[in-house]
Amino acid sequence: MMEASKTVELDDFDRKILAILRKDGRITFTDLAQQVGLSKTPCQQRVRRLVEQGVISGFAAIVDPAKVGLDHVAFAEVRLSDTREAALREFNAAVRRIAEIEECHMIASSFDYLLKVRTSDMRRYRTVLGEKISSLPHVANTSTFVVMETVREAAR
Protein backbone atom coordinates (compact mmCIF):
# COMPACT_ATOMS: atom_id res chain seq x y z
CA MET A 1 0.00 0.00 0.00
CA MET A 2 1.20 3.54 -0.72
CA GLU A 3 2.40 5.63 2.19
CA ALA A 4 0.57 8.93 2.63
CA SER A 5 2.70 11.98 1.93
CA LYS A 6 3.13 14.47 4.69
CA THR A 7 1.80 17.92 3.78
CA VAL A 8 4.41 20.67 3.82
CA GLU A 9 3.59 24.14 5.14
CA LEU A 10 3.98 26.72 2.37
CA ASP A 11 3.87 30.48 2.68
CA ASP A 12 3.10 33.02 -0.05
CA PHE A 13 6.75 33.22 -1.15
CA ASP A 14 6.91 29.43 -1.54
CA ARG A 15 3.70 29.41 -3.58
CA LYS A 16 5.00 32.18 -5.84
CA ILE A 17 8.28 30.32 -6.33
CA LEU A 18 6.44 27.13 -7.27
CA ALA A 19 4.11 28.92 -9.68
CA ILE A 20 7.01 30.58 -11.47
CA LEU A 21 9.14 27.42 -11.62
CA ARG A 22 6.21 25.43 -13.04
CA LYS A 23 6.07 27.91 -15.93
CA ASP A 24 9.84 28.27 -16.36
CA GLY A 25 12.10 25.76 -14.62
CA ARG A 26 15.17 27.34 -16.24
CA ILE A 27 14.67 30.81 -14.80
CA THR A 28 17.78 32.22 -13.14
CA PHE A 29 17.77 32.66 -9.37
CA THR A 30 18.27 36.38 -9.90
CA ASP A 31 15.13 36.64 -12.05
CA LEU A 32 13.17 34.31 -9.77
CA ALA A 33 14.11 36.31 -6.69
CA GLN A 34 13.12 39.56 -8.40
CA GLN A 35 9.72 38.20 -9.44
CA VAL A 36 9.04 36.76 -5.98
CA GLY A 37 10.21 39.85 -4.11
CA LEU A 38 13.16 38.34 -2.23
CA SER A 39 16.90 38.74 -2.51
CA LYS A 40 18.80 36.00 -4.36
CA THR A 41 20.22 34.07 -1.35
CA PRO A 42 16.93 33.62 0.56
CA CYS A 43 15.27 32.64 -2.71
CA GLN A 44 17.95 29.97 -3.36
CA GLN A 45 17.55 28.70 0.21
CA ARG A 46 13.79 28.37 -0.24
CA VAL A 47 14.17 26.46 -3.51
CA ARG A 48 16.76 24.16 -1.87
CA ARG A 49 14.38 23.57 1.07
CA LEU A 50 11.48 22.83 -1.30
CA VAL A 51 13.66 20.27 -3.09
CA GLU A 52 14.85 18.70 0.19
CA GLN A 53 11.26 18.45 1.46
CA GLY A 54 10.19 16.75 -1.76
CA VAL A 55 7.81 19.54 -2.78
CA ILE A 56 9.93 19.95 -5.92
CA SER A 57 10.70 16.42 -7.06
CA GLY A 58 12.88 17.37 -10.02
CA PHE A 59 13.41 19.51 -13.07
CA ALA A 60 12.82 18.22 -16.59
CA ALA A 61 12.53 19.30 -20.20
CA ILE A 62 8.96 19.42 -21.51
CA VAL A 63 9.05 17.73 -24.90
CA ASP A 64 6.47 18.38 -27.62
CA PRO A 65 5.20 14.84 -28.35
CA ALA A 66 4.21 15.68 -31.94
CA LYS A 67 7.77 16.82 -32.75
CA VAL A 68 9.15 13.43 -31.69
CA GLY A 69 6.41 11.38 -33.37
CA LEU A 70 4.44 10.49 -30.24
CA ASP A 71 1.20 12.37 -30.73
CA HIS A 72 -1.20 9.41 -30.57
CA VAL A 73 -2.84 9.25 -27.13
CA ALA A 74 -5.22 6.61 -25.87
CA PHE A 75 -6.67 5.93 -22.45
CA ALA A 76 -7.12 2.31 -21.49
CA GLU A 77 -9.43 1.14 -18.74
CA VAL A 78 -8.04 -1.98 -17.14
CA ARG A 79 -10.05 -4.42 -15.04
CA LEU A 80 -8.05 -6.92 -12.99
CA SER A 81 -8.99 -10.49 -12.17
CA ASP A 82 -7.43 -10.16 -8.70
CA THR A 83 -7.36 -6.99 -6.59
CA ARG A 84 -5.66 -8.30 -3.48
CA GLU A 85 -2.67 -6.26 -2.35
CA ALA A 86 -0.01 -8.63 -3.75
CA ALA A 87 -1.70 -8.60 -7.17
CA LEU A 88 -1.88 -4.79 -7.16
CA ARG A 89 1.83 -4.52 -6.31
CA GLU A 90 2.69 -6.97 -9.09
CA PHE A 91 0.57 -5.06 -11.62
CA ASN A 92 2.01 -1.69 -10.55
CA ALA A 93 5.60 -2.92 -10.86
CA ALA A 94 4.95 -4.32 -14.34
CA VAL A 95 3.26 -1.10 -15.52
CA ARG A 96 6.35 0.91 -14.55
CA ARG A 97 8.39 -1.14 -17.04
CA ILE A 98 6.28 -0.16 -20.09
CA ALA A 99 7.67 3.04 -21.60
CA GLU A 100 4.52 3.82 -23.59
CA ILE A 101 2.41 4.09 -20.42
CA GLU A 102 2.73 7.75 -19.54
CA GLU A 103 0.36 7.67 -16.56
CA CYS A 104 -1.30 4.95 -14.50
CA HIS A 105 -4.03 5.69 -11.97
CA MET A 106 -5.88 3.30 -9.67
CA ILE A 107 -9.54 4.21 -10.00
CA ALA A 108 -12.56 3.78 -7.73
CA SER A 109 -15.01 2.73 -10.42
CA SER A 110 -16.30 -0.27 -12.35
CA PHE A 111 -12.72 -0.81 -13.56
CA ASP A 112 -9.46 -0.79 -11.59
CA TYR A 113 -6.89 1.30 -13.47
CA LEU A 114 -6.82 4.06 -16.06
CA LEU A 115 -3.72 4.18 -18.24
CA LYS A 116 -2.62 7.05 -20.44
CA VAL A 117 -0.71 5.53 -23.33
CA ARG A 118 1.32 7.55 -25.82
CA THR A 119 2.48 6.02 -29.11
CA SER A 120 3.29 7.05 -32.67
CA ASP A 121 0.01 5.86 -34.20
CA MET A 122 -2.94 3.48 -33.87
CA ARG A 123 -0.97 0.55 -35.27
CA ARG A 124 1.70 0.95 -32.58
CA TYR A 125 -0.96 1.40 -29.87
CA ARG A 126 -2.63 -1.84 -30.98
CA THR A 127 0.71 -3.65 -30.61
CA VAL A 128 1.35 -2.13 -27.16
CA LEU A 129 -2.16 -3.07 -26.05
CA GLY A 130 -1.99 -6.61 -27.41
CA GLU A 131 1.58 -7.50 -26.46
CA LYS A 132 2.26 -5.45 -23.34
CA ILE A 133 -0.86 -4.16 -21.56
CA SER A 134 -3.05 -7.24 -22.07
CA SER A 135 -0.26 -9.46 -20.78
CA LEU A 136 0.28 -7.48 -17.58
CA PRO A 137 -0.27 -9.54 -14.43
CA HIS A 138 -3.93 -10.14 -13.51
CA VAL A 139 -5.45 -8.21 -16.45
CA ALA A 140 -8.96 -9.55 -17.07
CA ASN A 141 -10.00 -7.07 -19.78
CA THR A 142 -9.38 -3.62 -21.20
CA SER A 143 -11.34 -0.91 -22.94
CA THR A 144 -9.74 1.85 -25.03
CA PHE A 145 -10.65 5.49 -25.59
CA VAL A 146 -8.69 7.25 -28.34
CA VAL A 147 -7.99 10.97 -27.95
CA MET A 148 -9.09 13.02 -30.97
CA GLU A 149 -7.81 16.35 -29.68
CA THR A 150 -6.07 17.51 -26.51
CA VAL A 151 -7.67 20.71 -25.30
CA ARG A 152 -5.57 21.17 -22.17
CA GLU A 153 -2.72 19.16 -20.76
CA ALA A 154 -0.73 20.12 -17.69
CA ALA A 155 3.04 20.20 -17.91
CA ARG A 156 4.64 17.75 -15.59
C-alpha positions as CSV (number, residue, x, y, z in Angstrom):
1,M,0.0,0.0,0.0
2,M,1.2,3.5,-0.7
3,E,2.4,5.6,2.2
4,A,0.6,8.9,2.6
5,S,2.7,12.0,1.9
6,K,3.1,14.5,4.7
7,T,1.8,17.9,3.8
8,V,4.4,20.7,3.8
9,E,3.6,24.1,5.1
10,L,4.0,26.7,2.4
11,D,3.9,30.5,2.7
12,D,3.1,33.0,-0.1
13,F,6.8,33.2,-1.2
14,D,6.9,29.4,-1.5
15,R,3.7,29.4,-3.6
16,K,5.0,32.2,-5.8
17,I,8.3,30.3,-6.3
18,L,6.4,27.1,-7.3
19,A,4.1,28.9,-9.7
20,I,7.0,30.6,-11.5
21,L,9.1,27.4,-11.6
22,R,6.2,25.4,-13.0
23,K,6.1,27.9,-15.9
24,D,9.8,28.3,-16.4
25,G,12.1,25.8,-14.6
26,R,15.2,27.3,-16.2
27,I,14.7,30.8,-14.8
28,T,17.8,32.2,-13.1
29,F,17.8,32.7,-9.4
30,T,18.3,36.4,-9.9
31,D,15.1,36.6,-12.0
32,L,13.2,34.3,-9.8
33,A,14.1,36.3,-6.7
34,Q,13.1,39.6,-8.4
35,Q,9.7,38.2,-9.4
36,V,9.0,36.8,-6.0
37,G,10.2,39.8,-4.1
38,L,13.2,38.3,-2.2
39,S,16.9,38.7,-2.5
40,K,18.8,36.0,-4.4
41,T,20.2,34.1,-1.4
42,P,16.9,33.6,0.6
43,C,15.3,32.6,-2.7
44,Q,17.9,30.0,-3.4
45,Q,17.6,28.7,0.2
46,R,13.8,28.4,-0.2
47,V,14.2,26.5,-3.5
48,R,16.8,24.2,-1.9
49,R,14.4,23.6,1.1
50,L,11.5,22.8,-1.3
51,V,13.7,20.3,-3.1
52,E,14.9,18.7,0.2
53,Q,11.3,18.4,1.5
54,G,10.2,16.7,-1.8
55,V,7.8,19.5,-2.8
56,I,9.9,19.9,-5.9
57,S,10.7,16.4,-7.1
58,G,12.9,17.4,-10.0
59,F,13.4,19.5,-13.1
60,A,12.8,18.2,-16.6
61,A,12.5,19.3,-20.2
62,I,9.0,19.4,-21.5
63,V,9.0,17.7,-24.9
64,D,6.5,18.4,-27.6
65,P,5.2,14.8,-28.3
66,A,4.2,15.7,-31.9
67,K,7.8,16.8,-32.8
68,V,9.1,13.4,-31.7
69,G,6.4,11.4,-33.4
70,L,4.4,10.5,-30.2
71,D,1.2,12.4,-30.7
72,H,-1.2,9.4,-30.6
73,V,-2.8,9.2,-27.1
74,A,-5.2,6.6,-25.9
75,F,-6.7,5.9,-22.5
76,A,-7.1,2.3,-21.5
77,E,-9.4,1.1,-18.7
78,V,-8.0,-2.0,-17.1
79,R,-10.0,-4.4,-15.0
80,L,-8.0,-6.9,-13.0
81,S,-9.0,-10.5,-12.2
82,D,-7.4,-10.2,-8.7
83,T,-7.4,-7.0,-6.6
84,R,-5.7,-8.3,-3.5
85,E,-2.7,-6.3,-2.4
86,A,0.0,-8.6,-3.7
87,A,-1.7,-8.6,-7.2
88,L,-1.9,-4.8,-7.2
89,R,1.8,-4.5,-6.3
90,E,2.7,-7.0,-9.1
91,F,0.6,-5.1,-11.6
92,N,2.0,-1.7,-10.6
93,A,5.6,-2.9,-10.9
94,A,4.9,-4.3,-14.3
95,V,3.3,-1.1,-15.5
96,R,6.4,0.9,-14.5
97,R,8.4,-1.1,-17.0
98,I,6.3,-0.2,-20.1
99,A,7.7,3.0,-21.6
100,E,4.5,3.8,-23.6
101,I,2.4,4.1,-20.4
102,E,2.7,7.7,-19.5
103,E,0.4,7.7,-16.6
104,C,-1.3,5.0,-14.5
105,H,-4.0,5.7,-12.0
106,M,-5.9,3.3,-9.7
107,I,-9.5,4.2,-10.0
108,A,-12.6,3.8,-7.7
109,S,-15.0,2.7,-10.4
110,S,-16.3,-0.3,-12.4
111,F,-12.7,-0.8,-13.6
112,D,-9.5,-0.8,-11.6
113,Y,-6.9,1.3,-13.5
114,L,-6.8,4.1,-16.1
115,L,-3.7,4.2,-18.2
116,K,-2.6,7.1,-20.4
117,V,-0.7,5.5,-23.3
118,R,1.3,7.6,-25.8
119,T,2.5,6.0,-29.1
120,S,3.3,7.0,-32.7
121,D,0.0,5.9,-34.2
122,M,-2.9,3.5,-33.9
123,R,-1.0,0.5,-35.3
124,R,1.7,0.9,-32.6
125,Y,-1.0,1.4,-29.9
126,R,-2.6,-1.8,-31.0
127,T,0.7,-3.6,-30.6
128,V,1.4,-2.1,-27.2
129,L,-2.2,-3.1,-26.1
130,G,-2.0,-6.6,-27.4
131,E,1.6,-7.5,-26.5
132,K,2.3,-5.5,-23.3
133,I,-0.9,-4.2,-21.6
134,S,-3.0,-7.2,-22.1
135,S,-0.3,-9.5,-20.8
136,L,0.3,-7.5,-17.6
137,P,-0.3,-9.5,-14.4
138,H,-3.9,-10.1,-13.5
139,V,-5.4,-8.2,-16.5
140,A,-9.0,-9.5,-17.1
141,N,-10.0,-7.1,-19.8
142,T,-9.4,-3.6,-21.2
143,S,-11.3,-0.9,-22.9
144,T,-9.7,1.8,-25.0
145,F,-10.7,5.5,-25.6
146,V,-8.7,7.3,-28.3
147,V,-8.0,11.0,-28.0
148,M,-9.1,13.0,-31.0
149,E,-7.8,16.4,-29.7
150,T,-6.1,17.5,-26.5
151,V,-7.7,20.7,-25.3
152,R,-5.6,21.2,-22.2
153,E,-2.7,19.2,-20.8
154,A,-0.7,20.1,-17.7
155,A,3.0,20.2,-17.9
156,R,4.6,17.8,-15.6
